Amino acid sequence: MPTWLVFLMVTLIWGSTPMAIQWSQDGIGYALAVTTRIAIGALLFLPLLPWLKKHPAPPVQLLTVSVIAGLNLFASMICVYWGARYLPSGWISVLFGLGPILTGLLATAWLKEPFTRHQWSGSLLGLLGLLTIFAHGHAGGERTPVGIAVILLSVLIYSAGNVGIKRWNHGISPLWVAAGSLWVAFPLFLLFFILTDHTWPVTVPPRAMAAILYLGVVANGLGFVGFYLLLSRVRPANAALVTLSAPAVALWLGAAINHEEIQGGLVAGTLLILTGLALYQWGWPKLSPSRIQSG
C-alpha cells in the first residue's frame, strides 16, 4: 500500500477515535471500555499467528519491541480514556497534535536525527493552527486543567514510546509490532480493571457496544498496523504527523455527529495545520531562476 494512502487511512481512523472513546464509556466506565477494546484487538491478531510465524524476527528484538509498544499502549491509553471524561472529543485530538514536535525532539536527542529549519517552521505553524482551533473551539461539558494535563502526559508517553519502537523495530513486520503491543498490554489492562473498577454493567448501551467494536476492530487493527507501517517507513516525527492532521477530522466529526460547538476559527486553524504539514514534509517551495526572472 502506498505510504500516502496509509497516512490518509490512519488519519481518518485516528480522527474518529476520540469520539468513539467517549461513546464507548457510556454506561460502563472507562476501565471496562478500554479493557474490552484491547481484548478485542488481541483476539483479532490470534488468527494471524501462523502467518506471523512464517515471518520470524530475532526473539530478543521482538520481545523488546513488544514490551516497549505494549507499555506505551497501556500507559498512554489509560491517560486518554481517563482524560476523555473531562474534555470534548475534538480537544483530545487537538492536544495529541503536539505529538510531532515532542517526537521530533526526542528522536533528535535519542536517535541523533536532525531537526531541520523547515521542520521547526512547519511544527510551529502546525502548533499555531492547533492553538487557533483550541482558542476558538467551544463545547459543552467540563474542561478541567487536570484533564488537559493528563492528556498531555499521554502525548509525552506516546511520543517517547514511538522513538523507542523506531530504535528497535528494524526488520520486524508492523503486524508483529501491533500484535505484540496488544498481547503485552492486555494483561496490564485486565489487572488495572480488576484493581480499580471490576463492576460489570447490567446492560451495555448499543452505541457504547458499537463504539467498542469499532475501536477494537478498526482502530486496533487497521489503525495500529497502519501507524506501525508508517513508523517502519519514515522517521518517527514524520509518522507522528498523523496526529497533526487528525485534529481537524476529529473536530469536524465532533461538531457534525456529537453536537460539539465550534466557532469560525476551525477553518483558519485547519488551513494552518495543512500548511504546516506541507512545510514540515517538503520544506519551503523553491523557485527556479527562470521563474524568478519571468516574475
Backbone torsions as a table, in degrees:
resi	resn	phi	psi	omega
1	MET	NA	132.9	179.2
2	PRO	-58.9	147.0	-176.5
3	THR	-60.8	-38.7	-178.6
4	TRP	-65.1	-34.1	179.5
5	LEU	-71.8	-37.8	175.4
6	VAL	-61.9	-43.4	179.0
7	PHE	-60.1	-44.2	179.9
8	LEU	-64.3	-43.5	-179.6
9	MET	-61.5	-47.2	-178.9
10	VAL	-65.2	-36.9	178.5
11	THR	-61.7	-45.7	-179.7
12	LEU	-65.4	-40.4	-179.9
13	ILE	-67.0	-47.1	-178.3
14	TRP	-69.9	-28.7	177.4
15	GLY	-68.1	-28.6	179.2
16	SER	-93.0	-11.0	-175.8
17	THR	-66.3	-43.4	-178.7
18	PRO	-57.5	-42.4	178.8
19	MET	-66.0	-39.9	177.6
20	ALA	-64.2	-35.9	177.7
21	ILE	-61.3	-44.0	178.5
22	GLN	-65.9	-44.1	179.6
23	TRP	-62.6	-36.5	-175.7
24	SER	-66.5	-18.9	-177.6
25	GLN	-89.5	-7.5	-176.3
26	ASP	-61.1	114.2	173.6
27	GLY	81.3	-3.2	-178.2
28	ILE	-130.1	-12.7	180.0
29	GLY	87.7	157.5	-172.4
30	TYR	-74.9	-32.2	-176.9
31	ALA	-66.1	-47.1	179.1
32	LEU	-69.0	-36.7	-178.9
33	ALA	-61.3	-48.2	-177.4
34	VAL	-72.8	-34.7	178.6
35	THR	-65.7	-42.4	178.7
36	THR	-64.5	-40.4	178.3
37	ARG	-60.1	-46.9	-178.0
38	ILE	-68.3	-35.6	177.4
39	ALA	-61.5	-43.3	178.1
40	ILE	-62.2	-44.3	179.6
41	GLY	-62.8	-41.2	179.6
42	ALA	-64.6	-41.6	177.8
43	LEU	-66.9	-32.5	-177.7
44	LEU	-61.3	-31.5	-176.7
45	PHE	-89.9	-9.7	-179.4
46	LEU	-60.7	-42.8	178.2
47	PRO	-63.0	-15.8	-179.7
48	LEU	-86.0	-2.4	-177.2
49	LEU	-56.6	-45.8	178.4
50	PRO	-57.5	-40.7	178.5
51	TRP	-68.3	-41.1	-178.4
52	LEU	-64.2	-35.6	179.9
53	LYS	-67.1	-22.1	177.6
54	LYS	-80.6	-9.1	179.2
55	HIS	-125.5	66.8	-173.9
56	PRO	-71.9	163.1	174.6
57	ALA	-135.2	159.0	176.6
58	PRO	-52.6	127.4	-173.5
59	PRO	-54.6	-42.9	-178.6
60	VAL	-64.5	-43.0	179.1
61	GLN	-64.7	-44.3	-179.4
62	LEU	-63.1	-43.0	179.2
63	LEU	-64.4	-41.5	-179.8
64	THR	-61.5	-47.8	180.0
65	VAL	-63.9	-41.4	-179.2
66	SER	-63.8	-41.4	179.9
67	VAL	-66.9	-45.0	178.8
68	ILE	-60.8	-48.2	-178.4
69	ALA	-66.4	-38.2	-179.2
70	GLY	-68.0	-44.9	177.6
71	LEU	-64.9	-38.9	177.3
72	ASN	-61.8	-45.4	179.4
73	LEU	-62.0	-45.9	-177.2
74	PHE	-63.3	-53.0	-174.8
75	ALA	-65.9	-45.9	-177.7
76	SER	-69.2	-36.9	-177.8
77	MET	-71.1	-37.8	176.8
78	ILE	-59.9	-43.9	179.4
79	CYS	-63.5	-41.8	-178.7
80	VAL	-63.5	-48.2	-177.8
81	TYR	-65.3	-37.7	178.6
82	TRP	-67.5	-47.6	-178.4
83	GLY	-69.8	-24.8	-178.8
84	ALA	-63.7	-17.7	179.1
85	ARG	-72.4	-16.7	-172.6
86	TYR	-116.5	-1.4	-176.7
87	LEU	-130.9	149.4	170.9
88	PRO	-60.9	151.8	-173.9
89	SER	-60.0	-39.1	-178.9
90	GLY	-64.2	-31.6	-178.8
91	TRP	-66.9	-32.4	-180.0
92	ILE	-61.4	-47.5	179.7
93	SER	-67.4	-34.0	177.4
94	VAL	-61.0	-46.8	179.7
95	LEU	-64.7	-34.3	178.1
96	PHE	-71.4	-12.5	175.1
97	GLY	-65.7	-13.3	175.0
98	LEU	-74.9	-8.5	-176.6
99	GLY	-55.6	-46.4	-179.1
100	PRO	-57.7	-40.4	-179.0
101	ILE	-67.0	-47.6	179.5
102	LEU	-63.8	-42.3	179.7
103	THR	-63.6	-43.6	179.8
104	GLY	-63.0	-41.6	179.3
105	LEU	-66.5	-42.1	179.2
106	LEU	-67.6	-38.3	178.1
107	ALA	-66.5	-34.9	176.9
108	THR	-65.3	-41.1	-178.7
109	ALA	-73.9	-37.6	-172.6
110	TRP	-94.9	-48.5	-176.4
111	LEU	-95.0	-0.6	179.9
112	LYS	59.7	32.5	177.8
113	GLU	-83.5	139.4	-178.7
114	PRO	-69.8	148.9	175.0
115	PHE	-122.2	98.4	-169.0
116	THR	-73.8	171.1	-178.5
117	ARG	-64.4	-41.5	-178.8
118	HIS	-72.0	-25.7	175.0
119	GLN	-70.9	-39.0	173.3
120	TRP	-60.4	-45.8	-178.2
121	SER	-63.6	-44.5	179.2
122	GLY	-63.6	-41.1	179.1
123	SER	-64.5	-43.2	180.0
124	LEU	-67.0	-36.8	177.5
125	LEU	-67.4	-41.4	175.8
126	GLY	-63.5	-39.3	177.3
127	LEU	-64.3	-38.0	176.4
128	LEU	-62.2	-40.1	176.6
129	GLY	-63.3	-41.6	178.0
130	LEU	-63.5	-41.8	179.0
131	LEU	-66.0	-35.0	177.4
132	THR	-63.8	-46.4	177.8
133	ILE	-63.9	-42.7	-178.2
134	PHE	-62.5	-41.4	-177.6
135	ALA	-68.6	-32.1	-177.6
136	HIS	-97.8	-10.9	179.9
137	GLY	-77.3	137.9	179.1
138	HIS	-145.2	128.6	179.9
139	ALA	-142.9	157.1	177.7
140	GLY	-71.2	163.9	179.1
141	GLY	103.4	168.0	-176.8
142	GLU	-80.0	131.3	178.1
143	ARG	-125.9	93.4	-174.6
144	THR	-99.1	152.4	175.4
145	PRO	-58.7	-31.6	179.3
146	VAL	-65.3	-42.9	179.2
147	GLY	-61.8	-42.2	178.7
148	ILE	-64.4	-42.3	-178.9
149	ALA	-62.8	-39.2	-179.1
150	VAL	-68.4	-39.8	176.8
151	ILE	-64.4	-40.5	177.8
152	LEU	-64.2	-36.4	174.8
153	LEU	-62.5	-39.7	177.3
154	SER	-61.6	-39.9	179.0
155	VAL	-62.8	-42.4	179.9
156	LEU	-64.1	-44.0	178.6
157	ILE	-63.1	-45.3	180.0
158	TYR	-60.0	-43.5	-178.1
159	SER	-66.4	-44.3	179.2
160	ALA	-64.0	-39.3	178.6
161	GLY	-63.9	-39.5	179.1
162	ASN	-62.2	-39.7	178.5
163	VAL	-66.9	-39.9	177.7
164	GLY	-63.7	-41.1	177.9
165	ILE	-63.3	-43.8	179.7
166	LYS	-60.9	-33.6	-178.5
167	ARG	-65.8	-32.8	-170.0
168	TRP	-115.7	-6.4	-169.6
169	ASN	-93.8	19.3	-179.1
170	HIS	-62.2	122.0	176.6
171	GLY	82.9	0.9	179.8
172	ILE	-96.4	133.3	179.1
173	SER	-60.6	139.2	175.1
174	PRO	-57.2	-29.2	177.0
175	LEU	-65.0	-38.4	176.7
176	TRP	-63.5	-42.4	-179.2
177	VAL	-63.8	-46.7	-179.7
178	ALA	-63.5	-46.5	-179.8
179	ALA	-64.2	-45.9	-179.3
180	GLY	-61.6	-39.9	179.7
181	SER	-63.3	-41.2	-179.3
182	LEU	-70.2	-40.2	-178.9
183	TRP	-70.2	-32.9	175.8
184	VAL	-74.9	-38.4	-174.6
185	ALA	-76.4	-32.9	-173.4
186	PHE	-57.4	-48.3	178.0
187	PRO	-58.8	-33.2	178.7
188	LEU	-68.1	-42.5	177.1
189	PHE	-64.7	-41.5	179.4
190	LEU	-62.5	-44.0	177.8
191	LEU	-63.6	-39.9	178.4
192	PHE	-61.6	-43.3	179.3
193	PHE	-63.6	-42.7	-178.8
194	ILE	-64.5	-39.5	-175.9
195	LEU	-79.8	-24.6	-174.3
196	THR	-105.1	-52.3	-174.9
197	ASP	-150.4	88.9	-175.3
198	HIS	-98.9	23.1	178.2
199	THR	-83.6	139.3	179.6
200	TRP	-102.7	132.6	179.6
201	PRO	-69.9	149.6	177.4
202	VAL	-68.0	-43.3	176.9
203	THR	-134.6	153.8	177.1
204	VAL	-113.0	120.4	179.2
205	PRO	-56.0	142.6	-178.4
206	PRO	-56.5	-39.3	-179.6
207	ARG	-64.9	-39.4	178.2
208	ALA	-65.1	-41.1	178.9
209	MET	-64.1	-43.5	178.9
210	ALA	-63.0	-40.3	179.5
211	ALA	-65.6	-40.8	178.9
212	ILE	-63.5	-42.7	178.7
213	LEU	-64.4	-40.6	178.1
214	TYR	-62.7	-46.0	-179.7
215	LEU	-66.2	-40.0	-177.4
216	GLY	-70.6	-39.2	-175.6
217	VAL	-91.7	-55.4	-173.8
218	VAL	-78.7	-54.3	-176.8
219	ALA	-66.4	-46.3	179.7
220	ASN	-69.3	-41.4	-176.1
221	GLY	-77.7	-76.0	-176.9
222	LEU	-66.3	-38.5	-177.4
223	GLY	-65.7	-50.1	-178.5
224	PHE	-67.0	-46.5	-178.9
225	VAL	-61.7	-43.2	179.5
226	GLY	-61.9	-42.9	-178.9
227	PHE	-68.5	-42.8	178.8
228	TYR	-67.2	-28.2	174.1
229	LEU	-66.1	-43.2	175.3
230	LEU	-60.5	-43.0	-177.3
231	LEU	-64.1	-29.8	179.9
232	SER	-80.3	-18.3	-176.7
233	ARG	-99.9	-29.7	-173.8
234	VAL	-128.8	175.6	178.1
235	ARG	-67.8	153.8	-178.8
236	PRO	-54.4	-43.3	-178.8
237	ALA	-64.9	-34.8	177.9
238	ASN	-69.4	-41.3	177.5
239	ALA	-62.5	-35.2	-179.3
240	ALA	-73.3	-6.0	177.2
241	LEU	-60.6	-21.6	177.6
242	VAL	-60.0	-29.1	178.4
243	THR	-78.7	-5.1	175.3
244	LEU	-94.6	-26.3	179.0
245	SER	-94.9	-27.0	-178.4
246	ALA	-63.2	-32.6	-179.7
247	PRO	-56.2	-39.9	179.4
248	ALA	-61.8	-42.9	177.7
249	VAL	-62.3	-44.7	-177.6
250	ALA	-63.3	-41.1	-178.8
251	LEU	-68.3	-40.3	177.0
252	TRP	-63.9	-43.2	179.0
253	LEU	-65.7	-41.2	178.4
254	GLY	-60.6	-37.7	179.5
255	ALA	-73.4	-42.2	-174.3
256	ALA	-77.4	-36.4	-172.3
257	ILE	-109.2	-40.8	-174.7
258	ASN	-96.1	3.8	176.9
259	HIS	58.0	38.1	175.3
260	GLU	-88.1	126.9	-174.9
261	GLU	-76.8	130.6	174.4
262	ILE	-133.6	155.2	-175.9
263	GLN	-109.5	-175.7	-171.4
264	GLY	-63.1	-17.0	179.8
265	GLY	-65.8	-11.8	-179.7
266	LEU	-60.9	-42.9	-178.5
267	VAL	-63.9	-46.8	179.4
268	ALA	-62.5	-42.8	179.4
269	GLY	-64.3	-39.5	178.5
270	THR	-63.2	-42.9	178.6
271	LEU	-63.4	-39.7	178.0
272	LEU	-64.3	-39.5	179.2
273	ILE	-64.3	-47.4	-178.7
274	LEU	-64.7	-38.8	176.9
275	THR	-64.8	-42.2	177.3
276	GLY	-62.8	-38.7	176.9
277	LEU	-60.5	-46.6	-179.6
278	ALA	-64.0	-41.8	179.6
279	LEU	-65.9	-41.9	179.9
280	TYR	-62.5	-40.6	-174.3
281	GLN	-80.2	-42.7	-170.5
282	TRP	-117.3	-9.7	-179.8
283	GLY	81.2	-176.2	-180.0
284	TRP	-71.7	141.1	178.2
285	PRO	-63.9	136.7	-179.5
286	LYS	-103.9	129.1	178.6
287	LEU	-95.1	134.2	177.8
288	SER	-73.3	154.8	179.4
289	PRO	-55.3	-36.4	-179.4
290	SER	-64.6	-37.7	179.0
291	ARG	-69.3	-36.9	-179.9
292	ILE	-65.2	-42.8	-179.4
293	GLN	-66.3	-40.3	-178.9
294	SER	-69.0	-27.0	179.8
295	GLY	-74.1	NA	NA
